[in-house]
């Protein structure tokens, strides 16, 4: 039993499970911050330029409500762009590159 426990602890250390868990927890926190940034800052700015972002969700074609889907795609693109430029600006995008 002690050997199995030691093997499990070795697996956790060698496979980076703790780092993955910390990344998962921090990812949730970053998601909340980026979601708030998009919802409270960026979407109102887009709304000023193009009209209300919320009005997108009202588009329908017969029984198909495609406006919500388009709004979700717009939100995704904005969130992805914000995360990309933040990571590039902080230089975090180069942390995982293999050293040659």
C-alpha positions as CSV (number, residue, x, y, z in Angstrom):
1,X,0.0,0.0,0.0
2,X,2.9,2.4,0.9
3,X,4.4,1.7,-2.6
4,X,1.2,2.7,-4.3
5,X,0.8,5.9,-2.3
6,X,4.5,6.8,-3.1
7,X,3.9,6.1,-6.8
8,X,0.8,8.3,-6.7
9,X,2.7,11.2,-5.0
10,X,5.5,10.8,-7.6
11,X,3.0,10.9,-10.4
12,X,1.5,14.1,-9.0
13,X,4.9,15.7,-8.8
14,X,6.2,14.6,-12.1
15,X,3.1,15.2,-14.2
16,X,2.5,18.7,-13.0
17,X,-0.9,17.9,-11.6
18,X,-0.6,20.6,-8.9
19,X,0.4,23.2,-11.5
20,X,-2.6,22.1,-13.6
21,X,-4.9,22.5,-10.6
22,X,-3.5,26.0,-9.8
23,X,-3.9,26.9,-13.5
24,X,-7.5,25.7,-13.5
25,X,-8.4,27.7,-10.4
26,X,-6.6,30.8,-11.7
27,X,-8.3,30.3,-15.1
28,X,-11.7,30.6,-13.4
29,X,-10.7,33.8,-11.7
30,X,-9.3,35.2,-15.0
31,X,-12.5,34.2,-16.8
32,X,-14.5,36.2,-14.3
33,X,-12.3,39.3,-14.8
34,X,-12.3,39.0,-18.6
35,X,-16.0,38.4,-18.7
36,X,-16.6,41.5,-16.6
37,X,-14.2,43.5,-18.8
38,X,-16.1,42.4,-21.9
39,X,-19.6,42.9,-20.4
40,X,-19.0,46.1,-18.5
41,X,-16.4,48.0,-20.6
42,X,-16.0,46.6,-24.2
43,X,-19.6,45.7,-25.0
44,X,-20.9,49.2,-24.1
45,X,-18.1,50.7,-26.3
46,X,-19.2,48.5,-29.2
47,X,-22.8,49.5,-28.4
48,X,-21.8,53.2,-28.8
49,X,-20.3,52.5,-32.1
50,X,-22.8,50.0,-33.7
51,X,-25.9,50.3,-31.6
52,X,-26.8,48.0,-28.7
53,X,-25.0,44.7,-28.5
54,X,-28.1,43.2,-26.7
55,X,-30.2,44.0,-29.8
56,X,-28.3,41.3,-31.7
57,X,-30.1,38.6,-29.7
58,X,-33.5,39.6,-31.0
59,X,-32.7,38.6,-34.6
60,X,-34.8,35.7,-35.8
61,X,-35.6,33.9,-39.1
62,X,-38.9,32.2,-38.6
63,X,-38.6,29.9,-35.6
64,X,-34.8,30.1,-35.6
65,X,-33.4,32.6,-33.1
66,X,-29.9,33.1,-34.6
67,X,-29.3,36.4,-32.9
68,X,-28.2,34.8,-29.6
69,X,-25.7,32.6,-31.5
70,X,-24.3,35.6,-33.3
71,X,-24.0,37.5,-30.0
72,X,-22.2,34.6,-28.4
73,X,-19.7,34.5,-31.3
74,X,-19.1,38.2,-31.0
75,X,-18.5,37.8,-27.3
76,X,-16.1,34.9,-27.9
77,X,-14.1,36.9,-30.5
78,X,-13.9,39.9,-28.2
79,X,-12.9,37.8,-25.2
80,X,-10.3,35.9,-27.2
81,X,-8.8,39.1,-28.5
82,X,-8.7,40.7,-25.0
83,X,-6.9,37.6,-23.6
84,X,-4.5,37.4,-26.6
85,X,-3.4,41.1,-26.3
86,X,-3.1,40.9,-22.5
87,X,-0.9,37.8,-22.7
88,X,1.2,39.3,-25.5
89,X,1.5,42.6,-23.7
90,X,2.7,40.9,-20.5
91,X,5.0,38.6,-22.4
92,X,3.3,35.5,-21.0
93,X,3.0,33.9,-24.4
94,X,6.7,32.9,-24.4
95,X,6.8,31.1,-21.0
96,X,5.8,27.7,-22.4
97,X,8.2,27.6,-25.3
98,X,10.8,24.8,-25.3
99,X,14.3,25.9,-24.7
100,X,16.5,24.7,-27.5
